[in-house]
């Protein structure tokens, strides 16, 4: 072993050969392992605002996301969801002028998902939404796999972001319709 490391350190060509052998060894080891019990989906979604506080109002536009499932044989499995949603923020600017600004709200949600059948799942996730500040939120959803191969699904999510405003204690809530493809 010491001879191998001594051989690798003498010149750049030997170092490249040793790096290639190490990479080949790691790749072969990783590829020969059994299939992992995880599924990752990328999603495109359309958002619709249900409620927000006045005089500042946020209108949901669209978003992208990634959802990870543990895909074992169990009915209840953990799920992780990361979203980036475009939101049209409207409000009152300087000298009472109307203000419109498109912002990105990023959300990270984790929780259990219940799979009562092969084609249907229900998830109840909690986490944080980040815009200018971090806010606690909940994001339950219902999804449906149209095919038995589970390569894509359609999903409806309801997101409630708990926020404290100076004017009112009111939350921000929106509905998302998403189509997700397996990555």
N, C-alpha and C positions, 0 to 999 in steps of 0.2 A: 504494500500500500504506500509505503514511504517512497518507493521508487517511482510509483505512478505520479504522486504529487511532485516529486523532484523533477520528473520528466515534463510535466505540464508547465512548470514555471520557467524553463530555460529560454524559450523564444516565443514569438507571437504565433507562429504556425502550430507549434505543439499545443499552445494554449487554446487555439481554435479547435483543434482535433479533440482535445479533452472536453471542451465545452460541448461540442457536437455529440460526443459519446454520452456525456451526462444527460443532455437534453433527450437523446434517443432512449436512454434507459428510463428516465422519468415518464416520457410519453407512453412507452410500451407498458409500464406499470400502471399508469392511470387508465389507459384504454382497455386493459385486460380485467379490470375490476367489474363486478356485477353492475347492472343498470341501477342508477340512483333512483330513489323513490321521491323525486321532486319534479314538479311541473312549473315552468315559467311561461307566462303569457304577457305579450305586449298589447296594449289597448289604445283605441282612439275613442273619444267620447264627446258627446254634446251635452252641455250643461244648461239648466234652466233655473233661475233664481226663484225660490218660493217666498222668502221673506228676508227682510233686512231692516236696519234702523234708518230713520229719517233724521236729518236732511242728507245724510251720506248714504248712498245706495250703490250696491255692487250687483251688476248683471253678469251672470255666467255666460260664457261664450262656448269654449271647447277646451279639450285637454288631451294629454297623453299620459299613459301610465304603464306600470309593470306590476303584475300580481304573481306571487309565488304561492304554490300549494304544496303541502306534503302529500304525495299521492299514494299512500299505503292502502291497505285493505280496510282500514277503519272508517267508520262513518263520520266521526268528529276528528278533524285534523287542523293543525295550525295554518294560518295564512298571513302573508305580509303583502301590503299594497302601498306602492309609492306613486303619487300622482303629481302632475304639474298642470294646473288649470289656468287658462286665460280668463281674467275677470275685468270687465269694464267698470271702473270705479268712477262714480259720479258724485258730485258734491258742490259745496260752495267754496269758491276761491277768494282771492283778495278782492275787496270792494264789492262783495256779494255777487261776483261773476260766477256763472256756472262753470264747473270744472269737469273735464272728462279725461280719464287716464287709464290705459290698459296696463294691468299688472299681472304678474305670475304668482299664483298661490301654490305653494308646494305642500303636499300632505304626506305623512308617513303614518300608516295605520296597521295595527297588528291585532289578531284575535282568532277565535275558533271559527271554522267553517263546518257546517253540517251537510252531509251528502246523503239524503234519504234514498235516492235512486241513483242510477248510473248517469242520468242526464240532468239532474237538478241539484243545486247547492244553495245554501243560505249561509251568509257570513255576518257576524256581528263583531266589528272591529272598532278599536279606540286608538287614539293617537294624537298627533299634533299637526296643525296647519301653520305654515310659516308664510308671512307676507312681509310686513315691516316688523311685526312682533310674532311670537309663538303663541298660539291659542290651542286649548284642548278641544278635541272634536270627537264625534262618533260617526261611524259610516257603516250602517247595515246595508246589505245588498242581497239580491236574489239573482241567480244566474241559471242559464239553461244551455246545455250542449245539444245542438240540433242533430248531431250525428253520434253514433256509438264509438267512433274512433277518438273523440275528444280532442280534436285538433283546433277547434275554435268554439267560442261561446258568446252569447249575448247576455247582457247584464243590466239591471236597473239598480242604482245606488241612491241612497238618500244621505246627504251629509249635513250635519248640524255642527257649526263652529260656535262654541261658547265664547262670547266676547263681552267686555264691559265697556259701555260708552258713557260719555259725560252726560248725554241727554237722557238716555233710557238704558235700562238693563235689558237688552234684546239681543238675540242670537242671529247669526247669519245661516240660512239654510238653502240648499239647492239640490236639485234632482239631476242625476247623470244617467244617460243612456249610452252604453258602451258596447263595442264589438272587440273581442280579444282573440288574437291568434297565438298559437303555441310557438315559442321560440326554440 
